[in-house]
Amino acid sequence: MMGNLLYYIALIIIIVWAIGYFGYAAGGIIHFLLVLAVILVIIKIIKAV
């Protein structure tokens, strides 16, 4: 269950990053969120193996 939660959080962060990237609104914080989302996805993949 925790793995699914991390996956959904990462997905939401990626969507927010995409909106911010194309909207040019949030600046550097969006890139930080993208990195965080990628880390969460990698953690999920590692735990699945």
CHARMM-style PDB file with segment names, atoms N, HN, CA, C and O in Angstrom:
ATOM      1  N   MET     1       0.829  -1.200   0.000  1.00  0.00      PROA
ATOM      2  CA  MET     1       0.000   0.000   0.000  1.00  0.00      PROA
ATOM      3  C   MET     1       0.874   1.266   0.000  1.00  0.00      PROA
ATOM      4  O   MET     1       0.555   2.247  -0.672  1.00  0.00      PROA
ATOM      5  N   MET     2       1.959   1.233   0.748  1.00  0.00      PROA
ATOM      6  HN  MET     2       2.218   0.436   1.294  1.00  0.00      PROA
ATOM      7  CA  MET     2       2.830   2.405   0.813  1.00  0.00      PROA
ATOM      8  C   MET     2       3.478   2.678  -0.544  1.00  0.00      PROA
ATOM      9  O   MET     2       3.692   3.832  -0.916  1.00  0.00      PROA
ATOM     10  N   GLY     3       3.789   1.600  -1.287  1.00  0.00      PROA
ATOM     11  HN  GLY     3       3.615   0.663  -0.985  1.00  0.00      PROA
ATOM     12  CA  GLY     3       4.371   1.771  -2.608  1.00  0.00      PROA
ATOM     13  C   GLY     3       3.419   2.477  -3.550  1.00  0.00      PROA
ATOM     14  O   GLY     3       3.837   3.332  -4.330  1.00  0.00      PROA
ATOM     15  N   ASN     4       2.148   2.132  -3.486  1.00  0.00      PROA
ATOM     16  HN  ASN     4       1.808   1.438  -2.852  1.00  0.00      PROA
ATOM     17  CA  ASN     4       1.150   2.793  -4.326  1.00  0.00      PROA
ATOM     18  C   ASN     4       1.023   4.258  -3.963  1.00  0.00      PROA
ATOM     19  O   ASN     4       0.865   5.106  -4.842  1.00  0.00      PROA
ATOM     20  N   LEU     5       1.091   4.563  -2.679  1.00  0.00      PROA
ATOM     21  HN  LEU     5       1.220   3.874  -1.966  1.00  0.00      PROA
ATOM     22  CA  LEU     5       0.998   5.949  -2.234  1.00  0.00      PROA
ATOM     23  C   LEU     5       2.173   6.761  -2.785  1.00  0.00      PROA
ATOM     24  O   LEU     5       1.984   7.880  -3.262  1.00  0.00      PROA
ATOM     25  N   LEU     6       3.375   6.204  -2.721  1.00  0.00      PROA
ATOM     26  HN  LEU     6       3.528   5.294  -2.333  1.00  0.00      PROA
ATOM     27  CA  LEU     6       4.544   6.900  -3.264  1.00  0.00      PROA
ATOM     28  C   LEU     6       4.392   7.115  -4.771  1.00  0.00      PROA
ATOM     29  O   LEU     6       4.758   8.164  -5.299  1.00  0.00      PROA
ATOM     30  N   TYR     7       3.850   6.111  -5.449  1.00  0.00      PROA
ATOM     31  HN  TYR     7       3.552   5.259  -5.019  1.00  0.00      PROA
ATOM     32  CA  TYR     7       3.645   6.225  -6.892  1.00  0.00      PROA
ATOM     33  C   TYR     7       2.682   7.362  -7.213  1.00  0.00      PROA
ATOM     34  O   TYR     7       2.938   8.160  -8.114  1.00  0.00      PROA
ATOM     35  N   TYR     8       1.571   7.437  -6.474  1.00  0.00      PROA
ATOM     36  HN  TYR     8       1.363   6.789  -5.741  1.00  0.00      PROA
ATOM     37  CA  TYR     8       0.589   8.492  -6.733  1.00  0.00      PROA
ATOM     38  C   TYR     8       1.140   9.872  -6.393  1.00  0.00      PROA
ATOM     39  O   TYR     8       0.865  10.842  -7.099  1.00  0.00      PROA
ATOM     40  N   ILE     9       1.912   9.962  -5.320  1.00  0.00      PROA
ATOM     41  HN  ILE     9       2.136   9.174  -4.747  1.00  0.00      PROA
ATOM     42  CA  ILE     9       2.525  11.248  -4.963  1.00  0.00      PROA
ATOM     43  C   ILE     9       3.489  11.681  -6.065  1.00  0.00      PROA
ATOM     44  O   ILE     9       3.497  12.845  -6.467  1.00  0.00      PROA
ATOM     45  N   ALA    10       4.299  10.746  -6.549  1.00  0.00      PROA
ATOM     46  HN  ALA    10       4.293   9.801  -6.223  1.00  0.00      PROA
ATOM     47  CA  ALA    10       5.244  11.067  -7.621  1.00  0.00      PROA
ATOM     48  C   ALA    10       4.502  11.497  -8.875  1.00  0.00      PROA
ATOM     49  O   ALA    10       4.914  12.440  -9.551  1.00  0.00      PROA
ATOM     50  N   LEU    11       3.411  10.812  -9.189  1.00  0.00      PROA
ATOM     51  HN  LEU    11       3.076  10.046  -8.639  1.00  0.00      PROA
ATOM     52  CA  LEU    11       2.627  11.162 -10.366  1.00  0.00      PROA
ATOM     53  C   LEU    11       2.047  12.567 -10.248  1.00  0.00      PROA
ATOM     54  O   LEU    11       2.070  13.335 -11.210  1.00  0.00      PROA
ATOM     55  N   ILE    12       1.530  12.901  -9.075  1.00  0.00      PROA
ATOM     56  HN  ILE    12       1.512  12.277  -8.294  1.00  0.00      PROA
ATOM     57  CA  ILE    12       0.976  14.238  -8.845  1.00  0.00      PROA
ATOM     58  C   ILE    12       2.063  15.300  -8.973  1.00  0.00      PROA
ATOM     59  O   ILE    12       1.837  16.357  -9.562  1.00  0.00      PROA
ATOM     60  N   ILE    13       3.243  15.018  -8.421  1.00  0.00      PROA
ATOM     61  HN  ILE    13       3.427  14.160  -7.942  1.00  0.00      PROA
ATOM     62  CA  ILE    13       4.346  15.980  -8.494  1.00  0.00      PROA
ATOM     63  C   ILE    13       4.776  16.183  -9.940  1.00  0.00      PROA
ATOM     64  O   ILE    13       5.071  17.309 -10.340  1.00  0.00      PROA
ATOM     65  N   ILE    14       4.816  15.117 -10.730  1.00  0.00      PROA
ATOM     66  HN  ILE    14       4.577  14.202 -10.405  1.00  0.00      PROA
ATOM     67  CA  ILE    14       5.197  15.243 -12.138  1.00  0.00      PROA
ATOM     68  C   ILE    14       4.164  16.083 -12.891  1.00  0.00      PROA
ATOM     69  O   ILE    14       4.526  16.915 -13.722  1.00  0.00      PROA
ATOM     70  N   ILE    15       2.885  15.868 -12.602  1.00  0.00      PROA
ATOM     71  HN  ILE    15       2.590  15.192 -11.927  1.00  0.00      PROA
ATOM     72  CA  ILE    15       1.836  16.655 -13.253  1.00  0.00      PROA
ATOM     73  C   ILE    15       1.960  18.129 -12.876  1.00  0.00      PROA
ATOM     74  O   ILE    15       1.842  19.002 -13.736  1.00  0.00      PROA
ATOM     75  N   VAL    16       2.196  18.406 -11.600  1.00  0.00      PROA
ATOM     76  HN  VAL    16       2.292  17.697 -10.901  1.00  0.00      PROA
ATOM     77  CA  VAL    16       2.352  19.792 -11.152  1.00  0.00      PROA
ATOM     78  C   VAL    16       3.575  20.425 -11.811  1.00  0.00      PROA
ATOM     79  O   VAL    16       3.543  21.592 -12.201  1.00  0.00      PROA
ATOM     80  N   TRP    17       4.666  19.638 -11.935  1.00  0.00      PROA
ATOM     81  HN  TRP    17       4.692  18.690 -11.618  1.00  0.00      PROA
ATOM     82  CA  TRP    17       5.863  20.152 -12.596  1.00  0.00      PROA
ATOM     83  C   TRP    17       5.562  20.503 -14.047  1.00  0.00      PROA
ATOM     84  O   TRP    17       5.970  21.557 -14.535  1.00  0.00      PROA
ATOM     85  N   ALA    18       4.842  19.614 -14.735  1.00  0.00      PROA
ATOM     86  HN  ALA    18       4.510  18.758 -14.338  1.00  0.00      PROA
ATOM     87  CA  ALA    18       4.533  19.863 -16.144  1.00  0.00      PROA
ATOM     88  C   ALA    18       3.693  21.126 -16.305  1.00  0.00      PROA
ATOM     89  O   ALA    18       3.925  21.925 -17.212  1.00  0.00      PROA
ATOM     90  N   ILE    19       2.723  21.296 -15.423  1.00  0.00      PROA
ATOM     91  HN  ILE    19       2.534  20.647 -14.686  1.00  0.00      PROA
ATOM     92  CA  ILE    19       1.886  22.505 -15.472  1.00  0.00      PROA
ATOM     93  C   ILE    19       2.744  23.746 -15.221  1.00  0.00      PROA
ATOM     94  O   ILE    19       2.617  24.743 -15.931  1.00  0.00      PROA
ATOM     95  N   GLY    20       3.603  23.686 -14.229  1.00  0.00      PROA
ATOM     96  HN  GLY    20       3.706  22.876 -13.652  1.00  0.00      PROA
ATOM     97  CA  GLY    20       4.465  24.819 -13.908  1.00  0.00      PROA
ATOM     98  C   GLY    20       5.489  25.102 -14.999  1.00  0.00      PROA
ATOM     99  O   GLY    20       5.808  26.254 -15.292  1.00  0.00      PROA
ATOM    100  N   TYR    21       6.000  24.022 -15.597  1.00  0.00      PROA
ATOM    101  HN  TYR    21       5.741  23.086 -15.359  1.00  0.00      PROA
ATOM    102  CA  TYR    21       7.009  24.190 -16.646  1.00  0.00      PROA
ATOM    103  C   TYR    21       6.418  24.887 -17.860  1.00  0.00      PROA
ATOM    104  O   TYR    21       7.036  25.774 -18.448  1.00  0.00      PROA
ATOM    105  N   PHE    22       5.218  24.473 -18.223  1.00  0.00      PROA
ATOM    106  HN  PHE    22       4.716  23.752 -17.746  1.00  0.00      PROA
ATOM    107  CA  PHE    22       4.601  25.083 -19.397  1.00  0.00      PROA
ATOM    108  C   PHE    22       3.953  26.422 -19.072  1.00  0.00      PROA
ATOM    109  O   PHE    22       3.692  27.221 -19.971  1.00  0.00      PROA
ATOM    110  N   GLY    23       3.692  26.670 -17.789  1.00  0.00      PROA
ATOM    111  HN  GLY    23       3.904  26.021 -17.058  1.00  0.00      PROA
ATOM    112  CA  GLY    23       3.102  27.944 -17.401  1.00  0.00      PROA
ATOM    113  C   GLY    23       4.132  28.981 -16.990  1.00  0.00      PROA
ATOM    114  O   GLY    23       3.796  30.156 -16.839  1.00  0.00      PROA
ATOM    115  N   TYR    24       5.384  28.568 -16.806  1.00  0.00      PROA
ATOM    116  HN  TYR    24       5.657  27.614 -16.929  1.00  0.00      PROA
ATOM    117  CA  TYR    24       6.468  29.474 -16.400  1.00  0.00      PROA
ATOM    118  C   TYR    24       6.131  30.265 -15.136  1.00  0.00      PROA
ATOM    119  O   TYR    24       6.492  31.437 -15.029  1.00  0.00      PROA
ATOM    120  N   ALA    25       5.449  29.642 -14.185  1.00  0.00      PROA
ATOM    121  HN  ALA    25       5.156  28.690 -14.271  1.00  0.00      PROA
ATOM    122  CA  ALA    25       4.961  30.399 -13.043  1.00  0.00      PROA
ATOM    123  C   ALA    25       5.810  30.232 -11.784  1.00  0.00      PROA
ATOM    124  O   ALA    25       6.019  31.207 -11.061  1.00  0.00      PROA
ATOM    125  N   ALA    26       6.298  29.045 -11.504  1.00  0.00      PROA
ATOM    126  HN  ALA    26       6.128  28.253 -12.091  1.00  0.00      PROA
ATOM    127  CA  ALA    26       6.841  28.779 -10.178  1.00  0.00      PROA
ATOM    128  C   ALA    26       8.363  28.844 -10.090  1.00  0.00      PROA
ATOM    129  O   ALA    26       8.902  28.821  -8.983  1.00  0.00      PROA
ATOM    130  N   GLY    27       9.056  28.921 -11.180  1.00  0.00      PROA
ATOM    131  HN  GLY    27       8.619  28.939 -12.079  1.00  0.00      PROA
ATOM    132  CA  GLY    27      10.503  29.056 -11.130  1.00  0.00      PROA
ATOM    133  C   GLY    27      11.212  27.784 -10.714  1.00  0.00      PROA
ATOM    134  O   GLY    27      10.849  26.691 -11.148  1.00  0.00      PROA
ATOM    135  N   GLY    28      12.240  27.929  -9.858  1.00  0.00      PROA
ATOM    136  HN  GLY    28      12.535  28.817  -9.506  1.00  0.00      PROA
ATOM    137  CA  GLY    28      13.109  26.820  -9.493  1.00  0.00      PROA
ATOM    138  C   GLY    28      12.455  25.733  -8.658  1.00  0.00      PROA
ATOM    139  O   GLY    28      12.901  24.586  -8.691  1.00  0.00      PROA
ATOM    140  N   ILE    29      11.416  26.062  -7.916  1.00  0.00      PROA
ATOM    141  HN  ILE    29      11.054  26.993  -7.889  1.00  0.00      PROA
ATOM    142  CA  ILE    29      10.783  25.067  -7.048  1.00  0.00      PROA
ATOM    143  C   ILE    29      10.192  23.934  -7.866  1.00  0.00      PROA
ATOM    144  O   ILE    29      10.150  22.800  -7.389  1.00  0.00      PROA
ATOM    145  N   ILE    30       9.742  24.197  -9.064  1.00  0.00      PROA
ATOM    146  HN  ILE    30       9.777  25.119  -9.452  1.00  0.00      PROA
ATOM    147  CA  ILE    30       9.154  23.161  -9.914  1.00  0.00      PROA
ATOM    148  C   ILE    30      10.211  22.123 -10.282  1.00  0.00      PROA
ATOM    149  O   ILE    30       9.921  20.927 -10.319  1.00  0.00      PROA
ATOM    150  N   HSD    31      11.414  22.567 -10.549  1.00  0.00      PROA
ATOM    151  HN  HSD    31      11.649  23.538 -10.519  1.00  0.00      PROA
ATOM    152  CA  HSD    31      12.474  21.622 -10.899  1.00  0.00      PROA
ATOM    153  C   HSD    31      12.849  20.767  -9.695  1.00  0.00      PROA
ATOM    154  O   HSD    31      13.167  19.587  -9.841  1.00  0.00      PROA
ATOM    155  N   PHE    32      12.811  21.357  -8.515  1.00  0.00      PROA
ATOM    156  HN  PHE    32      12.552  22.315  -8.396  1.00  0.00      PROA
ATOM    157  CA  PHE    32      13.036  20.584  -7.299  1.00  0.00      PROA
ATOM    158  C   PHE    32      11.964  19.509  -7.149  1.00  0.00      PROA
ATOM    159  O   PHE    32      12.273  18.370  -6.795  1.00  0.00      PROA
ATOM    160  N   LEU    33      10.715  19.861  -7.414  1.00  0.00      PROA
ATOM    161  HN  LEU    33      10.465  20.785  -7.701  1.00  0.00      PROA
ATOM    162  CA  LEU    33       9.624  18.892  -7.330  1.00  0.00      PROA
ATOM    163  C   LEU    33       9.805  17.772  -8.350  1.00  0.00      PROA
ATOM    164  O   LEU    33       9.495  16.616  -8.063  1.00  0.00      PROA
ATOM    165  N   LEU    34      10.297  18.104  -9.525  1.00  0.00      PROA
ATOM    166  HN  LEU    34      10.548  19.044  -9.758  1.00  0.00      PROA
ATOM    167  CA  LEU    34      10.546  17.077 -10.536  1.00  0.00      PROA
ATOM    168  C   LEU    34      11.601  16.088 -10.054  1.00  0.00      PROA
ATOM    169  O   LEU    34      11.430  14.877 -10.190  1.00  0.00      PROA
ATOM    170  N   VAL    35      12.681  16.600  -9.496  1.00  0.00      PROA
ATOM    171  HN  VAL    35      12.820  17.584  -9.385  1.00  0.00      PROA
ATOM    172  CA  VAL    35      13.732  15.731  -8.972  1.00  0.00      PROA
ATOM    173  C   VAL    35      13.175  14.843  -7.862  1.00  0.00      PROA
ATOM    174  O   VAL    35      13.484  13.652  -7.811  1.00  0.00      PROA
ATOM    175  N   LEU    36      12.368  15.401  -6.987  1.00  0.00      PROA
ATOM    176  HN  LEU    36      12.117  16.368  -7.028  1.00  0.00      PROA
ATOM    177  CA  LEU    36      11.747  14.630  -5.911  1.00  0.00      PROA
ATOM    178  C   LEU    36      10.860  13.528  -6.481  1.00  0.00      PROA
ATOM    179  O   LEU    36      10.880  12.401  -5.987  1.00  0.00      PROA
ATOM    180  N   ALA    37      10.089  13.840  -7.507  1.00  0.00      PROA
ATOM    181  HN  ALA    37      10.073  14.755  -7.908  1.00  0.00      PROA
ATOM    182  CA  ALA    37       9.212  12.845  -8.127  1.00  0.00      PROA
ATOM    183  C   ALA    37      10.022  11.720  -8.755  1.00  0.00      PROA
ATOM    184  O   ALA    37       9.652  10.552  -8.636  1.00  0.00      PROA
ATOM    185  N   VAL    38      11.104  12.051  -9.411  1.00  0.00      PROA
ATOM    186  HN  VAL    38      11.405  13.000  -9.507  1.00  0.00      PROA
ATOM    187  CA  VAL    38      11.947  11.032 -10.026  1.00  0.00      PROA
ATOM    188  C   VAL    38      12.556  10.132  -8.956  1.00  0.00      PROA
ATOM    189  O   VAL    38      12.630   8.918  -9.144  1.00  0.00      PROA
ATOM    190  N   ILE    39      12.987  10.700  -7.850  1.00  0.00      PROA
ATOM    191  HN  ILE    39      12.927  11.686  -7.697  1.00  0.00      PROA
ATOM    192  CA  ILE    39      13.544   9.916  -6.749  1.00  0.00      PROA
ATOM    193  C   ILE    39      12.494   8.963  -6.192  1.00  0.00      PROA
ATOM    194  O   ILE    39      12.799   7.804  -5.914  1.00  0.00      PROA
ATOM    195  N   LEU    40      11.271   9.434  -6.028  1.00  0.00      PROA
ATOM    196  HN  LEU    40      11.023  10.376  -6.254  1.00  0.00      PROA
ATOM    197  CA  LEU    40      10.206   8.578  -5.507  1.00  0.00      PROA
ATOM    198  C   LEU    40       9.908   7.422  -6.460  1.00  0.00      PROA
ATOM    199  O   LEU    40       9.673   6.298  -6.018  1.00  0.00      PROA
ATOM    200  N   VAL    41       9.916   7.693  -7.757  1.00  0.00      PROA
ATOM    201  HN  VAL    41      10.106   8.607  -8.116  1.00  0.00      PROA
ATOM    202  CA  VAL    41       9.679   6.634  -8.735  1.00  0.00      PROA
ATOM    203  C   VAL    41      10.806   5.609  -8.687  1.00  0.00      PROA
ATOM    204  O   VAL    41      10.551   4.407  -8.754  1.00  0.00      PROA
ATOM    205  N   ILE    42      12.035   6.066  -8.573  1.00  0.00      PROA
ATOM    206  HN  ILE    42      12.242   7.043  -8.518  1.00  0.00      PROA
ATOM    207  CA  ILE    42      13.172   5.146  -8.491  1.00  0.00      PROA
ATOM    208  C   ILE    42      13.085   4.282  -7.243  1.00  0.00      PROA
ATOM    209  O   ILE    42      13.365   3.084  -7.295  1.00  0.00      PROA
ATOM    210  N   ILE    43      12.698   4.882  -6.118  1.00  0.00      PROA
ATOM    211  HN  ILE    43      12.470   5.855  -6.076  1.00  0.00      PROA
ATOM    212  CA  ILE    43      12.519   4.121  -4.875  1.00  0.00      PROA
ATOM    213  C   ILE    43      11.457   3.044  -5.065  1.00  0.00      PROA
ATOM    214  O   ILE    43      11.628   1.912  -4.614  1.00  0.00      PROA
ATOM    215  N   LYS    44      10.372   3.393  -5.726  1.00  0.00      PROA
ATOM    216  HN  LYS    44      10.232   4.313  -6.092  1.00  0.00      PROA
ATOM    217  CA  LYS    44       9.295   2.423  -5.967  1.00  0.00      PROA
ATOM    218  C   LYS    44       9.792   1.271  -6.820  1.00  0.00      PROA
ATOM    219  O   LYS    44       9.493   0.110  -6.538  1.00  0.00      PROA
ATOM    220  N   ILE    45      10.549   1.589  -7.862  1.00  0.00      PROA
ATOM    221  HN  ILE    45      10.791   2.532  -8.090  1.00  0.00      PROA
ATOM    222  CA  ILE    45      11.073   0.546  -8.742  1.00  0.00      PROA
ATOM    223  C   ILE    45      12.026  -0.367  -7.982  1.00  0.00      PROA
ATOM    224  O   ILE    45      11.980  -1.586  -8.150  1.00  0.00      PROA
ATOM    225  N   ILE    46      12.883   0.205  -7.151  1.00  0.00      PROA
ATOM    226  HN  ILE    46      12.920   1.195  -7.014  1.00  0.00      PROA
ATOM    227  CA  ILE    46      13.825  -0.594  -6.375  1.00  0.00      PROA
ATOM    228  C   ILE    46      13.095  -1.506  -5.393  1.00  0.00      PROA
ATOM    229  O   ILE    46      13.466  -2.668  -5.232  1.00  0.00      PROA
ATOM    230  N   LYS    47      12.071  -0.991  -4.745  1.00  0.00      PROA
ATOM    231  HN  LYS    47      11.769  -0.046  -4.876  1.00  0.00      PROA
ATOM    232  CA  LYS    47      11.323  -1.811  -3.785  1.00  0.00      PROA
ATOM    233  C   LYS    47      10.537  -2.910  -4.475  1.00  0.00      PROA
ATOM    234  O   LYS    47      10.273  -3.947  -3.866  1.00  0.00      PROA
ATOM    235  N   ALA    48      10.152  -2.710  -5.744  1.00  0.00      PROA
ATOM    236  HN  ALA    48      10.366  -1.868  -6.238  1.00  0.00      PROA
ATOM    237  CA  ALA    48       9.381  -3.713  -6.472  1.00  0.00      PROA
ATOM    238  C   ALA    48      10.246  -4.889  -6.897  1.00  0.00      PROA
ATOM    239  O   ALA    48       9.736  -5.988  -7.113  1.00  0.00      PROA
ATOM    240  N   VAL    49      11.552  -4.667  -7.019  1.00  0.00      PROA
ATOM    241  HN  VAL    49      11.966  -3.774  -6.843  1.00  0.00      PROA
ATOM    242  CA  VAL    49      12.443  -5.726  -7.507  1.00  0.00      PROA
ATOM    243  C   VAL    49      12.824  -6.675  -6.428  1.00  0.00      PROA
ATOM    244  OT1 VAL    49      13.569  -7.623  -6.674  1.00  0.00      PROA
TER     245      VAL     49
END
